[in-house]
Amino acid sequence: MNRLAGKFLSKLSWAIEGPVWFFWKSLLKSDRPAVPPFTIGITTFMDRFETCLKPLLAKISVLFPESQVLVVANGHFMANKQRRYLTDLGEFCSKYSNVRTVTFTDPRGLSFLWNTIIRNADFPAVLILNDDLRVRRRFRTFIKRTGITEQPVSTINRSWSHFMISRQVVSTAGWFDESFPEIGGEDDDYIDRLAMHGIRPADLRTSTIARTSKRRNRLPKINSYGRDMSEESGGYSTLNAEYLFSKWETSDEYFEGSVEVTGRKIRFWKLRS
């Protein structure tokens, strides 16, 4: 019963957020908590322009007017539709003075897109977001209260759908591996490499950011690479899964030369020779 009540209250609070945000924004509140400027990077693609990116960007750009917002749009195998989409995307993003777009015609891997955000960031702290997210107006308070911009690397709610990373960490652990050709496994790879350097990402919890409630908004049947998602390993990319395990030896038990990675399904990892 408590679980059902919690779900009901969560849905109710998100439903209330809409009209509250409308009035809050219309009043142009000036008493929002001060936060150090940082870069916000949003990875997106054609199929989620209307349902996901538009509402997220409209809110993020207002919540953080002092921050740089980078929208990195992946390419798509449907070239003609992609060209029309990029035109519409550019027109929409031009409404916001703090938003800049980086776009691609051909699909690239998520690691490449994350690196593109970090390379183009104006600030050393970079918040990277999926496009299938919703935020509350109190998300700004969460950023201020937790000091997440001062963390070397931190996930939010134990998910790499939204994480903060610093240039300091990238200079130590390196860039995300662009040999991952599509989507999936790049976070496992990076966590393993962080563990090799003795770095464990912090994790901060909040109810002010969450995935969108409609699953259909997040998982198109055919992805940007022209692949049926239901047939891909782990629901993301067979190619990425194969590359991950060609790069790493893994086990649930310690073996010579392996490093323990806490909080993952597979506990011990070692780079193959």
GIFENCOR-V861188 format. One record per backbone hydrogen bond with DSSP energy under -1.0 kcal/mol. NH is the residue of the N-H (numbers start at 0). CO is the residue of the C=O. If there is no record, write none. Layout:
# GIFENCOR-V861188
nh=NH co=CO
nh=NH co=CO
This chain:
# GIFENCOR-V861188
nh=4 co=0
nh=5 co=1
nh=6 co=2
nh=7 co=3
nh=8 co=4
nh=9 co=5
nh=10 co=6
nh=11 co=7
nh=12 co=8
nh=13 co=9
nh=14 co=10
nh=15 co=11
nh=16 co=12
nh=19 co=15
nh=20 co=16
nh=21 co=17
nh=22 co=18
nh=23 co=19
nh=24 co=20
nh=25 co=21
nh=26 co=22
nh=27 co=24
nh=28 co=23
nh=38 co=124
nh=39 co=67
nh=40 co=126
nh=41 co=69
nh=42 co=128
nh=43 co=71
nh=47 co=44
nh=48 co=45
nh=51 co=47
nh=52 co=47
nh=53 co=48
nh=55 co=51
nh=56 co=52
nh=57 co=53
nh=58 co=54
nh=59 co=55
nh=60 co=56
nh=62 co=58
nh=63 co=59
nh=66 co=63
nh=68 co=97
nh=69 co=39
nh=70 co=99
nh=71 co=41
nh=72 co=101
nh=73 co=43
nh=75 co=104
nh=76 co=223
nh=78 co=76
nh=81 co=77
nh=82 co=78
nh=83 co=79
nh=84 co=80
nh=85 co=81
nh=86 co=82
nh=87 co=83
nh=88 co=84
nh=89 co=85
nh=90 co=86
nh=91 co=87
nh=92 co=88
nh=93 co=89
nh=94 co=91
nh=95 co=92
nh=98 co=95
nh=99 co=68
nh=101 co=70
nh=103 co=72
nh=109 co=181
nh=112 co=108
nh=113 co=109
nh=114 co=110
nh=115 co=111
nh=116 co=112
nh=117 co=113
nh=118 co=114
nh=119 co=115
nh=125 co=164
nh=126 co=38
nh=127 co=162
nh=128 co=40
nh=129 co=160
nh=132 co=130
nh=133 co=209
nh=135 co=207
nh=138 co=135
nh=141 co=137
nh=142 co=138
nh=143 co=139
nh=144 co=140
nh=145 co=141
nh=146 co=142
nh=149 co=146
nh=150 co=147
nh=153 co=163
nh=154 co=201
nh=155 co=158
nh=155 co=161
nh=156 co=203
nh=162 co=127
nh=163 co=153
nh=164 co=125
nh=165 co=151
nh=166 co=123
nh=169 co=165
nh=170 co=166
nh=172 co=168
nh=173 co=169
nh=179 co=176
nh=188 co=184
nh=189 co=185
nh=190 co=186
nh=191 co=187
nh=192 co=188
nh=193 co=189
nh=194 co=190
nh=195 co=191
nh=197 co=194
nh=198 co=193
nh=201 co=152
nh=203 co=154
nh=209 co=133
nh=211 co=131
nh=216 co=213
nh=217 co=214
nh=218 co=214
nh=222 co=226
nh=225 co=222
nh=228 co=220
nh=230 co=227
nh=231 co=228
nh=234 co=231
nh=235 co=232
nh=240 co=236
nh=241 co=237
nh=242 co=238
nh=243 co=239
nh=244 co=240
nh=246 co=242
nh=247 co=243
nh=248 co=269
nh=250 co=267
nh=257 co=254
nh=258 co=268
nh=260 co=266
nh=267 co=250
nh=268 co=258
nh=269 co=248
nh=271 co=246
